[in-house]
Amino acid sequence: MIRELEAMGAKVYHIPAIRIEPIEAPEGLMTALENVRSYDALVFTSANGVEIFTEHLAAAGLKSEDLPPAVCVGPATAAAWSDAGGRVESIPEEFSGEGILSRLDPDLEDKSYLILRPAAVRADLGSVLRERGARVDEVILYRTESSRSDGDRLIDLLDRGRIDIVTFTSPSAIKGISEVLGGMDRLVSVVSLCIGPATARAAEEKGLRDIHHPGEYTVDGMLRMLPSLVKGRDKGR
């Protein structure tokens, strides 16, 4: 994303909002791996989850190509699983947890799923799948925590008016930046470009106002939308 933005002529400041903390021994993982071929599908909600899960697979002597197909939250997640040798069953049209639900049959009686996810999620996939009759196991692979490494730098950039547009690629990033800044007052006058509606809702809940998201909930969708936001901001000056 940074390379693409710089190629478009933007000055990019990379401020990590969160850091990924893998869980060393995820609860239920070994049992899930022992029975992994019994699931109808795996469910991945992020490329981070794919990366961490494949490390556990290697440690257990398992190969991704021998596992059930996966339902992936978006193309980046699907690409990560495909690159690891896994099979992708489907990618929802809406790249979100809610989108995953829309791709599955309303009646899931006798179906079984293994959800591989972070500690905090906005959409409770497991509960909904169980309500539809599915057998569901969930393994929490990692947690996200605020990254405060560049907090002072971000505050300085905002106080000097150096930021025109801020991009957010997850609700966790919204939460992380809010904690770094001690609230979102400094970002109220800045255009916020979010990856999708869930992230946009998180931004709105934190008090941001000038919020946008593309119709395609991907980084590519954000990049395609960016020029129109820049033009709109320039006209307003």
DAMO-V547271 format. One record per backbone hydrogen bond with DSSP energy under -0.5 kcal/mol. NH is the residue of the N-H (numbers start at 1). CO is the residue of the C=O. E is the energy in kcal/mol with one decimal. If there is no record, write none. Layout:
BEGIN
nh:NH co:CO e:E
nh:NH co:CO e:E
END
This chain:
BEGIN
nh:5 co:1 e:-2.4
nh:6 co:2 e:-2.5
nh:7 co:3 e:-2.1
nh:8 co:4 e:-1.3
nh:9 co:6 e:-1.3
nh:10 co:5 e:-2.3
nh:12 co:10 e:-0.7
nh:14 co:12 e:-0.6
nh:15 co:13 e:-0.8
nh:16 co:14 e:-0.6
nh:19 co:145 e:-2.6
nh:21 co:19 e:-0.5
nh:21 co:143 e:-2.9
nh:22 co:20 e:-0.6
nh:23 co:141 e:-2.9
nh:24 co:22 e:-0.5
nh:26 co:23 e:-0.6
nh:29 co:26 e:-1.7
nh:32 co:28 e:-2.1
nh:33 co:29 e:-2.7
nh:34 co:30 e:-2.1
nh:35 co:31 e:-1.3
nh:36 co:33 e:-1.0
nh:38 co:35 e:-2.1
nh:39 co:36 e:-1.2
nh:40 co:112 e:-2.0
nh:41 co:112 e:-1.2
nh:42 co:69 e:-2.4
nh:43 co:114 e:-2.4
nh:44 co:71 e:-2.5
nh:45 co:116 e:-1.0
nh:50 co:46 e:-1.4
nh:51 co:47 e:-2.4
nh:52 co:48 e:-2.3
nh:53 co:49 e:-2.5
nh:54 co:50 e:-2.5
nh:55 co:51 e:-1.2
nh:56 co:52 e:-1.6
nh:57 co:53 e:-2.3
nh:58 co:54 e:-2.2
nh:59 co:55 e:-1.9
nh:60 co:56 e:-1.6
nh:61 co:57 e:-0.5
nh:61 co:58 e:-1.2
nh:62 co:57 e:-2.6
nh:66 co:63 e:-1.4
nh:67 co:64 e:-1.5
nh:70 co:87 e:-2.0
nh:71 co:42 e:-2.9
nh:72 co:70 e:-0.6
nh:72 co:90 e:-2.1
nh:73 co:44 e:-1.4
nh:78 co:74 e:-2.5
nh:79 co:75 e:-2.8
nh:80 co:76 e:-2.0
nh:81 co:77 e:-2.0
nh:82 co:78 e:-2.6
nh:83 co:79 e:-2.8
nh:84 co:80 e:-1.2
nh:85 co:82 e:-1.7
nh:86 co:81 e:-2.7
nh:89 co:70 e:-3.0
nh:89 co:87 e:-0.6
nh:90 co:70 e:-1.1
nh:92 co:72 e:-0.8
nh:95 co:93 e:-0.7
nh:96 co:94 e:-2.2
nh:100 co:96 e:-1.8
nh:101 co:97 e:-1.6
nh:102 co:98 e:-1.6
nh:103 co:99 e:-0.9
nh:103 co:100 e:-1.0
nh:104 co:100 e:-0.5
nh:104 co:101 e:-1.1
nh:108 co:106 e:-0.7
nh:108 co:132 e:-2.7
nh:110 co:133 e:-1.0
nh:111 co:108 e:-2.4
nh:113 co:135 e:-2.5
nh:114 co:41 e:-1.7
nh:115 co:113 e:-0.6
nh:115 co:137 e:-2.9
nh:116 co:43 e:-2.7
nh:116 co:114 e:-0.5
nh:117 co:115 e:-0.6
nh:117 co:139 e:-2.2
nh:119 co:142 e:-1.9
nh:124 co:122 e:-0.6
nh:125 co:123 e:-1.9
nh:128 co:124 e:-1.7
nh:129 co:125 e:-2.8
nh:130 co:126 e:-2.2
nh:131 co:127 e:-2.2
nh:132 co:128 e:-1.3
nh:133 co:130 e:-1.8
nh:134 co:129 e:-2.4
nh:135 co:111 e:-3.2
nh:136 co:134 e:-0.6
nh:137 co:113 e:-2.4
nh:139 co:115 e:-2.8
nh:141 co:117 e:-2.6
nh:141 co:139 e:-0.7
nh:142 co:117 e:-0.7
nh:143 co:21 e:-1.9
nh:145 co:19 e:-2.1
nh:147 co:17 e:-2.1
nh:148 co:146 e:-0.6
nh:151 co:148 e:-1.1
nh:154 co:150 e:-2.3
nh:155 co:151 e:-2.3
nh:156 co:152 e:-2.2
nh:157 co:153 e:-2.4
nh:158 co:154 e:-2.4
nh:159 co:155 e:-2.6
nh:160 co:156 e:-1.7
nh:161 co:158 e:-1.5
nh:162 co:157 e:-2.7
nh:164 co:162 e:-0.5
nh:166 co:191 e:-2.9
nh:168 co:193 e:-2.3
nh:174 co:170 e:-1.3
nh:175 co:171 e:-2.2
nh:176 co:172 e:-2.7
nh:177 co:173 e:-2.6
nh:178 co:174 e:-2.3
nh:179 co:175 e:-2.0
nh:180 co:176 e:-2.1
nh:181 co:177 e:-2.6
nh:182 co:178 e:-1.1
nh:183 co:178 e:-2.7
nh:187 co:184 e:-1.5
nh:188 co:184 e:-0.6
nh:188 co:185 e:-1.0
nh:190 co:187 e:-1.5
nh:191 co:164 e:-1.7
nh:192 co:210 e:-3.1
nh:193 co:166 e:-2.9
nh:193 co:191 e:-0.6
nh:194 co:192 e:-0.7
nh:194 co:212 e:-3.4
nh:195 co:168 e:-1.5
nh:200 co:196 e:-2.3
nh:201 co:197 e:-2.7
nh:202 co:198 e:-1.8
nh:203 co:199 e:-2.1
nh:204 co:200 e:-2.4
nh:205 co:201 e:-2.5
nh:206 co:202 e:-1.2
nh:207 co:204 e:-1.7
nh:208 co:203 e:-2.2
nh:210 co:188 e:-0.6
nh:211 co:209 e:-1.8
nh:212 co:192 e:-2.5
nh:214 co:194 e:-0.7
nh:217 co:215 e:-0.6
nh:218 co:216 e:-2.4
nh:222 co:218 e:-1.9
nh:223 co:219 e:-2.5
nh:224 co:220 e:-2.2
nh:225 co:221 e:-1.5
nh:226 co:222 e:-1.6
nh:227 co:223 e:-0.6
nh:228 co:225 e:-0.7
nh:229 co:225 e:-1.3
nh:230 co:226 e:-2.3
nh:231 co:227 e:-2.3
nh:232 co:228 e:-2.1
nh:233 co:229 e:-2.2
nh:234 co:230 e:-2.4
nh:235 co:231 e:-2.2
nh:236 co:232 e:-1.2
nh:237 co:234 e:-1.1
END
